[in-house]
Amino acid sequence: MKETPVQQRVRLEAGYSDIMLWRNNVGVLPDRDGRPVRFGLANESAKQNAEFKSSDLIGIYPMLITPAMVGQRVGVFIAPETKHTDWHMTPSDAHAKAQLAFHDVVRQYGGRAGFVRSAEEFHMMLAGVILRG
């Protein structure tokens, strides 16, 4: 299955699971005076974007905290990167390596991130399984 249908299924699954997801378009376009305007997360410079690429989808996963935290519900930052079902990361894939760098930072700070090729892998990512393709 191509990436777009995978992403659509992940977004539907998120909706059924009370998870907020937004599309994160990243790029650069000229303004009316020809000056470049960068958009999307982690895209403050061309150098940063070459080494660190934010995910296709950005969201918040509601997580119920243990009784030790008085039953609070908190939002956990999530960053699924959707890929086609047959995708596998190769050693020469600089784009995927930059996406993995973003995932590593998200996880380092308590979020959930990973490459997902199906709704099932999306749920694995939410459970904290590290999906590196």
Salt bridges, closest charged atoms under 4 A:
GLU13 OE2 - HIS123 NE2 2.75
ASP18 OD2 - ARG73 NH2 2.74
ASP31 OD2 - ARG35 NE 3.11
ASP33 OD2 - ARG35 NH2 3.17
GLU51 OE2 - LYS47 NZ 3.72
ASP56 OD1 - ARG23 NH1 3.68
GLU81 OE2 - LYS83 NZ 3.75
ASP104 OD1 - ARG107 NH2 2.67
ASP104 OD1 - ARG132 NH2 3.50
GLU121 OE2 - ARG117 NH2 2.88
